[in-house]
Every structure is written in structure tokens, then in C-alpha cells.
């Protein structure tokens, strides 16, 4: 399971236990851009279990 968020609370391992967080610190990013980055990430790493607990999708 993965969650997309710009909320810093999700960077706390206790808050996000068992969930991969796709983090975007820029809460003004267009939703289309976010979707494109998530899609690109899914192409690069098709198995979500292979992702680290936090993936910063905002600084590519």
C-alpha cells in the first residue's frame, strides 16, 4: 500500500507504519504533475514492496 502526501506527519515511521509514503513537500504542485510522477515511479519500480518507506516525488 502507498500513500501520496505533502503532510510531514507521514514522514514519522510510527504514523506511516506499513505504508510506503510518496512524499511531495510542495503542496502547490498540480495534480496532473503528481500523477505523472507516480506513474513514472510505477514504471521504474513496478513492485511497490521494493520501495523504501518514503519516496520523495517532489524533487526530481
N, C-alpha and C positions, 0 to 999 in steps of 0.2 A: 504494500500500500504506500502511496506517496501523497503528499500534500503540497500545494503551492501557496506560499505565504510571503508577506513582507513584514510580518509581526516578529519582533525579536524574541518573544516568548518561546517560539518554536525552535530556537537555537539551543534551548536548555534541554539536555538529554532526558531529564525526568519528564518534561512536558511532552516531548515528542517520542517517547519510548515506543519502539516498534514501528515507527512511521519514518519513511525517508522524506525529508523536507527539501523541496525545491524552493530555495530562498531567493527572493528578489528584494533587495533593500530599497529600490526606487518605486515608491507607491504611485508614481505618475506614469509608469510605463504603460503603453497602450496594450489592451488585452490581446490584440492580434499579434503583437510582438512577443508577448509572453507565450502564447500558444505556439508560435513558430519556434521559439527556443525549446519548449517542452518537446515538440515534435522532433527537432534536431537531436536532442538528448536521447529520445527513444530510438532513433536510428543508430546513434553511436553506441548506446548501451541498451540493447533490447531486453535484457533481463534486469528488472528493477532491483532484484536481490543483490546484484553486483555493484550497486551504487553505495557510496558512503552515506552515513546518516544525514549529512547536509550537503547539498549541491547548490552552489551559488550560480544562478542562471542570469544574474543581473550584470555581471562583469565579464562579458565575452568580447 
